Amino acid sequence: MMRAGALLGAFGVLAGSASAQESSADLAKKLSNPVASMISVPFQFNYDRGFGPEDGHRETLNIQPVIPFSINQDWNIISRTIMPVIWQNDIAGPSGSQFGLGDITQSLFFSPKQPGPGGLIWGLGPAFLIPTATDELTGSGKWGAGPTGVALKQEGPWTYGMLANHIWSFAGVDDRPDVNSTFLQPFLSYTTHDAWTFTLNTESTYDWEDDQWSVPVNLMIAKLVKFDKQPVSFTAGVRYWADAPDSGPEGLGFRLAVTFLFPQ
C-alpha cells in the first residue's frame, strides 16, 4: 500500500496544480477520451458468471494506468496498460480455484495534440500481449503483438468513437493455442455539466482460431468528484453477455471502478 501511495503521489507532483484549473465536467469528459493528455489510474473490478457446466465465476481487478508522453509540440505518445488480477472458480468445468495475475496488454498510441479536420481525435500504434499470468487458466502463455487504433469525436456533452486492436501470438508455450484475436470497443458517452457521465459500449473480441465472438454490452454511470484538489471518478455499471463461447460467461455481470486523475 505504501508503494501504491508513493506512485500516486509521484503522479500528483507531475500534475502540478492543473486539476484546480479545470472544471469537474471538463475532466470527466477527458476520461471518455482514451488518448486524452492526462494521467489517469483506474482500478476496475468486474464480476462475470456462467462459465462452463459448473456455472463458474470470475472476478477481475484491472489496473489500467494511462500515461501521456510529449514527443514534440504536435505529438503525444499515450501509454495504456491493462494488468488483470484474477480470482476465479470452476471456469473450465470442475477446475477448482485460481488467484493471480493474468496477461498484461500494453498499448502505445501516437496521437496528435490537436484534433484533426472535423474535430476528429485519433491515435495509432502497437499493442503487445505479455504472458505474465501466474496460472495457465488465467492467461494464454503466449507473447503477442499487433496494431491498435482509436478514433473519436467530442461534440458538446457527447463523446463517440471506436477503439480496436488485433493481436497475433509469435512466441510462448508450444502446446498452448495460438492467439489470433480482434478487439472492438465502440463507445458512446454523455457528460453533464455537474460531471455525471453515462456510457454505453461493447468490449467485443473475435477469436479467429475458434471462430467465436465474446460480446459483453456495458452500461455505466460515473461521477467525478474532488477531494481537496484531487479529482477522483467513481463508476458503477452492469454488463450483459450478448454472445460468448459455449464455455461462458453468460447472463449479467457488473463493474465497479475508481479512477484517480492527474491532469497535466
HUUR-V241053 format. One record per backbone hydrogen bond with DSSP energy under -1.0 kcal/mol. NH is the residue of the N-H (numbers start at 1). CO is the residue of the C=O. If there is no record, write none. Layout:
# HUUR-V241053
NH:CO
NH:CO
This chain:
# HUUR-V241053
5:1
6:2
7:3
8:4
9:5
10:6
11:7
12:8
13:9
14:10
15:11
16:12
18:15
20:17
21:18
27:23
28:24
29:25
30:26
31:27
33:30
36:33
38:36
39:262
40:66
41:260
43:258
44:62
45:256
46:60
47:254
48:58
50:56
51:56
52:247
55:52
56:51
57:89
58:48
59:87
60:46
61:85
62:44
63:83
64:42
66:40
67:79
69:77
71:75
72:75
76:111
77:69
78:109
79:67
80:107
81:65
82:105
83:63
85:61
86:100
87:59
88:98
89:57
90:96
95:93
98:88
100:86
102:84
104:130
105:82
106:128
107:80
108:126
109:78
110:124
111:76
113:74
116:120
119:116
120:117
121:152
123:150
124:110
125:148
127:146
128:106
129:144
130:104
132:130
134:101
138:135
143:171
144:129
145:168
146:127
148:125
149:164
150:123
151:162
152:121
153:160
155:158
158:155
159:189
160:153
161:187
162:151
163:185
164:149
165:183
166:147
167:181
168:145
169:179
170:143
171:143
173:141
176:173
181:167
182:206
183:165
184:204
185:163
187:161
188:200
189:159
190:198
191:157
192:196
195:192
197:222
198:190
199:220
200:188
201:218
202:186
203:216
204:184
205:214
206:182
207:212
208:180
211:207
212:207
214:205
215:243
217:240
218:201
219:238
220:199
221:236
222:197
223:234
224:195
225:232
227:230
230:227
232:225
233:259
234:223
235:257
236:221
237:255
238:219
239:253
240:217
241:251
242:215
242:240
248:245
250:49
253:239
254:47
255:237
256:45
257:235
258:43
259:233
260:41
261:231
262:39
